[in-house]
């Protein structure tokens, strides 16, 4: 219990230090119109996914930092439930690339394959969601936090309003992550999890990654990978790079209007499809490059 509380406090402090400054920075950049001048860097991708050009910093920070930074940059944007869901799908697949791909490399997945799969796979999967009717997306967001369209008399007025929104956002994320940490820690204490090193299975590894994620479930996944057949390892690695931590990742975006059911369903369906097809194509011939 104490370790769970300590972990929640540590994670909360990281979130406070990360989200509030980034949210304030995002609002300042929006206020002065800076983001519109650098959005061209990822404009082809935002256009493909039907996202506003100003979402570029969220995409970049999510890919190379983490999802907390991404939602802090995206929070001030006035996006629809479908746009939030598309962003959740892409960044759910393609986030924290450096850290998580290093973990995948430890189980034998090559970096080239991991980066290519998560980036191009993320684009394809998120793009598929843009074809769904907009009225399919159910938003639980009660009100937008966006500053788009807001007109402030002074910079200080904007800054105070931004700080208020940043604190509210931070509290929401802290509560969400603290609850998830408690649930995940309880899950990891279950006897069959504790004995996982003696009960190695392909299905169990997928279950761990699907709910605990690549980072949280890294120890168990790495341990299991040592006793897997090459083809099973390739299947599991491919599946988890598309669908991992589907609850935690998605709930962060649900705070702003993403549709939980659609995001999770699309990621899992595509994960199975990618894993099946790519294993058929490369599962037995990719041996020299995957290790």
Protein Blocks (a to p, Z undefined) as FASTA:
>chain_A
ZZmmmmmmmmmmmmmmmmmmmmmmmmmmmmnommmmmmmmmmmmmmmnopafklmmmmmm
mmmmcmklmmmmmmmpccdfklmmmmmmmmmmmgcklmmmmmmmmnopafklmmmmmmmm
mmmmmmmmmmpcfklpccfbfbdcbfghiacfbfklmmmmmmmmmmmmmmmmmmmmmmmm
mmmmmmmmpmklmmmmmmgcfklmmmmmmmnommlmmmmmmmmmmmccfklmmmmmmmmm
mmgcklmmmmmmmmnopafklmmmmmmmmmmmmmmmmmmmmmmmmmmmmZZ
